[in-house]
């Protein structure tokens, strides 16, 4: 199985509980396709560089995924269909990062 890092941005008017539920829904899709999510990080509500669909802020969520390519394709298809997701990006990586990501590390 391949390793992926996936980040999605949820709408600003979604509550943190709704964002957690959204991440859990996406994790369920990966598990149903035979993969696993090794880490999920919520980066919180952050300001966007430019407006997206009338939103100036968004909830950022990172997921480290170990799954076949078909599972990632299904995840991205569901992210496209979900109205709460503004943008997403999935990148294949050589290995998954242990510990907190660069966004959560203390200097």
NUFIDREN-271589 format. One line per field, with one value per atom (N, C-alpha, C): residue in three letters; atom name; z, x, y. Coordinates in steps of 0.2 Angstrom, whole numbers, plus 5000, padded with zeros to 4 digits. Last residue first. Layout:
code	[ALA; ...]
site	[CA; ...]
zz	[Z; ...]
xx	[X; ...]
yy	[Y; ...]
***
This chain:
code	[UNK; UNK; UNK; UNK; UNK; UNK; UNK; UNK; UNK; UNK; UNK; UNK; UNK; UNK; UNK; UNK; UNK; UNK; UNK; UNK; UNK; UNK; UNK; UNK; UNK; UNK; UNK; UNK; UNK; UNK; UNK; UNK; UNK; UNK; UNK; UNK; UNK; UNK; UNK; UNK; UNK; UNK; UNK; UNK; UNK; UNK; UNK; UNK; UNK; UNK; UNK; UNK; UNK; UNK; UNK; UNK; UNK; UNK; UNK; UNK; UNK; UNK; UNK; UNK; UNK; UNK; UNK; UNK; UNK; UNK; UNK; UNK; UNK; UNK; UNK; UNK; UNK; UNK; UNK; UNK; UNK; UNK; UNK; UNK; UNK; UNK; UNK; UNK; UNK; UNK; UNK; UNK; UNK; UNK; UNK; UNK; UNK; UNK; UNK; UNK; UNK; UNK; UNK; UNK; UNK; UNK; UNK; UNK; UNK; UNK; UNK; UNK; UNK; UNK; UNK; UNK; UNK; UNK; UNK; UNK; UNK; UNK; UNK; UNK; UNK; UNK; UNK; UNK; UNK; UNK; UNK; UNK; UNK; UNK; UNK; UNK; UNK; UNK; UNK; UNK; UNK; UNK; UNK; UNK; UNK; UNK; UNK; UNK; UNK; UNK; UNK; UNK; UNK; UNK; UNK; UNK; UNK; UNK; UNK; UNK; UNK; UNK; UNK; UNK; UNK; UNK; UNK; UNK; UNK; UNK; UNK; UNK; UNK; UNK; UNK; UNK; UNK; UNK; UNK; UNK; UNK; UNK; UNK; UNK; UNK; UNK; UNK; UNK; UNK; UNK; UNK; UNK; UNK; UNK; UNK; UNK; UNK; UNK; UNK; UNK; UNK; UNK; UNK; UNK; UNK; UNK; UNK; UNK; UNK; UNK; UNK; UNK; UNK; UNK; UNK; UNK; UNK; UNK; UNK; UNK; UNK; UNK; UNK; UNK; UNK; UNK; UNK; UNK; UNK; UNK; UNK; UNK; UNK; UNK; UNK; UNK; UNK; UNK; UNK; UNK; UNK; UNK; UNK; UNK; UNK; UNK; UNK; UNK; UNK; UNK; UNK; UNK; UNK; UNK; UNK; UNK; UNK; UNK; UNK; UNK; UNK; UNK; UNK; UNK; UNK; UNK; UNK; UNK; UNK; UNK; UNK; UNK; UNK; UNK; UNK; UNK; UNK; UNK; UNK; UNK; UNK; UNK; UNK; UNK; UNK; UNK; UNK; UNK; UNK; UNK; UNK; UNK; UNK; UNK; UNK; UNK; UNK; UNK; UNK; UNK; UNK; UNK; UNK; UNK; UNK; UNK; UNK; UNK; UNK; UNK; UNK; UNK; UNK; UNK; UNK; UNK; UNK; UNK; UNK; UNK; UNK]
site	[N; CA; C; N; CA; C; N; CA; C; N; CA; C; N; CA; C; N; CA; C; N; CA; C; N; CA; C; N; CA; C; N; CA; C; N; CA; C; N; CA; C; N; CA; C; N; CA; C; N; CA; C; N; CA; C; N; CA; C; N; CA; C; N; CA; C; N; CA; C; N; CA; C; N; CA; C; N; CA; C; N; CA; C; N; CA; C; N; CA; C; N; CA; C; N; CA; C; N; CA; C; N; CA; C; N; CA; C; N; CA; C; N; CA; C; N; CA; C; N; CA; C; N; CA; C; N; CA; C; N; CA; C; N; CA; C; N; CA; C; N; CA; C; N; CA; C; N; CA; C; N; CA; C; N; CA; C; N; CA; C; N; CA; C; N; CA; C; N; CA; C; N; CA; C; N; CA; C; N; CA; C; N; CA; C; N; CA; C; N; CA; C; N; CA; C; N; CA; C; N; CA; C; N; CA; C; N; CA; C; N; CA; C; N; CA; C; N; CA; C; N; CA; C; N; CA; C; N; CA; C; N; CA; C; N; CA; C; N; CA; C; N; CA; C; N; CA; C; N; CA; C; N; CA; C; N; CA; C; N; CA; C; N; CA; C; N; CA; C; N; CA; C; N; CA; C; N; CA; C; N; CA; C; N; CA; C; N; CA; C; N; CA; C; N; CA; C; N; CA; C; N; CA; C; N; CA; C; N; CA; C; N; CA; C; N; CA; C; N; CA; C; N; CA; C; N; CA; C; N; CA; C; N; CA; C; N; CA; C; N; CA; C; N; CA; C; N; CA; C; N; CA; C; N; CA; C; N; CA; C; N; CA; C; N; CA; C; N; CA; C; N; CA; C]
zz	[5092; 5090; 5096; 5091; 5095; 5093; 5078; 5082; 5085; 5069; 5076; 5081; 5056; 5058; 5066; 5055; 5055; 5058; 5065; 5059; 5060; 5078; 5076; 5069; 5074; 5079; 5075; 5058; 5065; 5069; 5042; 5047; 5054; 5030; 5034; 5040; 5015; 5022; 5026; 5002; 5003; 5010; 4997; 5001; 5001; 4987; 4989; 4992; 4993; 4990; 4992; 4990; 4992; 4989; 4995; 4992; 4995; 4994; 4997; 4992; 4998; 4994; 4998; 5006; 5001; 4996; 5011; 5009; 5004; 5012; 5017; 5016; 5001; 5001; 5006; 4993; 5000; 4999; 4981; 4982; 4988; 4984; 4978; 4979; 4993; 4995; 4990; 4986; 4991; 4993; 4978; 4974; 4980; 4987; 4983; 4980; 4991; 4996; 4992; 4979; 4982; 4987; 4978; 4972; 4975; 4989; 4989; 4983; 4985; 4991; 4991; 4974; 4973; 4979; 4980; 4976; 4975; 4997; 4989; 4986; 5011; 5007; 5000; 5024; 5021; 5018; 5027; 5025; 5022; 5038; 5035; 5034; 5036; 5037; 5034; 5043; 5039; 5041; 5041; 5044; 5039; 5044; 5041; 5044; 5041; 5046; 5042; 5036; 5035; 5040; 5030; 5034; 5033; 5020; 5022; 5026; 5008; 5014; 5015; 4995; 5000; 5007; 4988; 4989; 4995; 4995; 4992; 4993; 4995; 4997; 4992; 5000; 4996; 4997; 5011; 5007; 5002; 5026; 5019; 5015; 5043; 5038; 5031; 5051; 5049; 5044; 5064; 5060; 5058; 5065; 5068; 5062; 5062; 5063; 5065; 5067; 5066; 5067; 5061; 5065; 5063; 5062; 5060; 5064; 5056; 5060; 5057; 5049; 5054; 5059; 5042; 5043; 5049; 5030; 5037; 5037; 5018; 5020; 5027; 5012; 5014; 5016; 5011; 5005; 5006; 5023; 5019; 5013; 5027; 5030; 5026; 5019; 5018; 5021; 5025; 5018; 5016; 5038; 5037; 5029; 5036; 5038; 5037; 5032; 5027; 5029; 5044; 5039; 5033; 5052; 5054; 5048; 5046; 5046; 5048; 5050; 5043; 5042; 5064; 5061; 5053; 5065; 5067; 5064; 5060; 5056; 5058; 5070; 5063; 5059; 5080; 5081; 5074; 5076; 5077; 5077; 5064; 5071; 5071; 5049; 5052; 5059; 5044; 5048; 5051; 5035; 5041; 5046; 5028; 5028; 5035; 5027; 5028; 5029; 5018; 5021; 5021; 5019; 5017; 5021; 5015; 5019; 5015; 5016; 5013; 5018; 5011; 5016; 5012; 5009; 5007; 5012; 5004; 5009; 5006; 4997; 4997; 5003; 5000; 5000; 5000]
xx	[5041; 5048; 5053; 5031; 5033; 5040; 5021; 5027; 5028; 5010; 5008; 5015; 5015; 5010; 5009; 5022; 5026; 5021; 5014; 5016; 5020; 5019; 5015; 5018; 5024; 5023; 5019; 5030; 5028; 5028; 5025; 5028; 5026; 5027; 5022; 5026; 5036; 5035; 5030; 5034; 5038; 5037; 5017; 5024; 5027; 5005; 5009; 5016; 4993; 4999; 5002; 4978; 4981; 4988; 4968; 4974; 4977; 4953; 4957; 4963; 4941; 4947; 4950; 4928; 4930; 4935; 4916; 4923; 4924; 4902; 4906; 4914; 4897; 4897; 4901; 4905; 4903; 4903; 4910; 4903; 4901; 4924; 4921; 4914; 4925; 4927; 4924; 4922; 4917; 4919; 4933; 4927; 4922; 4943; 4943; 4936; 4940; 4940; 4939; 4942; 4935; 4935; 4956; 4951; 4944; 4960; 4961; 4957; 4957; 4953; 4954; 4965; 4958; 4954; 4978; 4976; 4968; 4977; 4978; 4976; 4985; 4979; 4981; 4987; 4990; 4985; 4987; 4984; 4988; 4985; 4990; 4987; 4976; 4975; 4981; 4972; 4977; 4976; 4961; 4962; 4967; 4955; 4960; 4961; 4942; 4944; 4949; 4943; 4942; 4945; 4938; 4942; 4940; 4931; 4937; 4941; 4919; 4922; 4929; 4914; 4912; 4914; 4922; 4915; 4912; 4936; 4933; 4926; 4947; 4940; 4939; 4964; 4959; 4952; 4970; 4974; 4969; 4961; 4963; 4966; 4964; 4962; 4965; 4958; 4963; 4961; 4953; 4950; 4956; 4963; 4959; 4956; 4970; 4974; 4970; 4969; 4965; 4969; 4975; 4976; 4972; 4976; 4972; 4974; 4985; 4985; 4980; 4982; 4987; 4987; 4969; 4972; 4976; 4970; 4969; 4972; 4960; 4966; 4965; 4949; 4955; 4961; 4938; 4941; 4948; 4934; 4929; 4933; 4944; 4944; 4939; 4940; 4946; 4946; 4927; 4928; 4935; 4931; 4927; 4927; 4937; 4941; 4937; 4926; 4932; 4936; 4920; 4917; 4922; 4929; 4928; 4924; 4929; 4935; 4934; 4916; 4917; 4924; 4917; 4912; 4914; 4925; 4927; 4923; 4917; 4923; 4926; 4907; 4905; 4911; 4914; 4911; 4909; 4917; 4923; 4920; 4905; 4907; 4913; 4906; 4905; 4908; 4909; 4903; 4901; 4919; 4921; 4915; 4921; 4918; 4919; 4937; 4930; 4927; 4950; 4948; 4940; 4961; 4955; 4953; 4975; 4973; 4966; 4984; 4978; 4976; 4997; 4995; 4989; 5000; 4997; 4996; 5008; 5007; 5005; 5002; 5005; 5004; 5004; 5000; 5004]
yy	[5130; 5132; 5131; 5116; 5122; 5124; 5110; 5110; 5116; 5111; 5110; 5110; 5111; 5116; 5116; 5100; 5106; 5112; 5087; 5090; 5097; 5076; 5082; 5085; 5059; 5065; 5070; 5054; 5053; 5059; 5054; 5058; 5056; 5041; 5045; 5048; 5041; 5038; 5043; 5047; 5041; 5037; 5052; 5053; 5046; 5060; 5054; 5055; 5071; 5070; 5063; 5080; 5073; 5073; 5093; 5091; 5085; 5103; 5097; 5096; 5115; 5113; 5107; 5115; 5120; 5118; 5105; 5105; 5110; 5104; 5108; 5108; 5097; 5104; 5108; 5084; 5086; 5094; 5080; 5080; 5083; 5080; 5084; 5085; 5070; 5076; 5081; 5058; 5060; 5068; 5058; 5059; 5061; 5056; 5062; 5063; 5043; 5048; 5055; 5036; 5036; 5042; 5038; 5040; 5041; 5031; 5038; 5041; 5018; 5021; 5028; 5016; 5016; 5019; 5015; 5021; 5022; 5009; 5008; 5014; 5017; 5014; 5013; 5027; 5021; 5017; 5044; 5038; 5033; 5057; 5053; 5046; 5072; 5065; 5062; 5088; 5084; 5077; 5102; 5095; 5091; 5118; 5114; 5108; 5128; 5124; 5119; 5145; 5138; 5134; 5162; 5157; 5150; 5168; 5171; 5167; 5163; 5161; 5164; 5163; 5168; 5167; 5153; 5152; 5157; 5160; 5154; 5153; 5173; 5171; 5165; 5170; 5173; 5170; 5164; 5169; 5173; 5162; 5160; 5165; 5159; 5164; 5161; 5145; 5149; 5153; 5134; 5139; 5144; 5119; 5124; 5129; 5108; 5114; 5120; 5092; 5097; 5104; 5077; 5083; 5088; 5060; 5065; 5071; 5045; 5051; 5056; 5034; 5033; 5039; 5026; 5033; 5032; 5013; 5015; 5022; 5003; 5007; 5008; 4997; 4993; 4996; 5004; 5002; 4998; 5007; 5003; 5000; 5016; 5010; 5005; 5027; 5024; 5017; 5030; 5028; 5025; 5033; 5027; 5025; 5045; 5040; 5033; 5053; 5052; 5046; 5053; 5051; 5049; 5060; 5053; 5050; 5072; 5069; 5061; 5076; 5075; 5071; 5076; 5071; 5070; 5087; 5081; 5075; 5097; 5096; 5089; 5097; 5095; 5093; 5102; 5095; 5092; 5115; 5110; 5103; 5120; 5119; 5114; 5130; 5123; 5123; 5142; 5141; 5134; 5139; 5143; 5142; 5123; 5129; 5133; 5114; 5114; 5122; 5108; 5114; 5114; 5094; 5097; 5103; 5085; 5090; 5093; 5070; 5073; 5079; 5060; 5065; 5069; 5042; 5049; 5053; 5027; 5032; 5039; 5011; 5018; 5022; 4994; 5000; 5006]
***
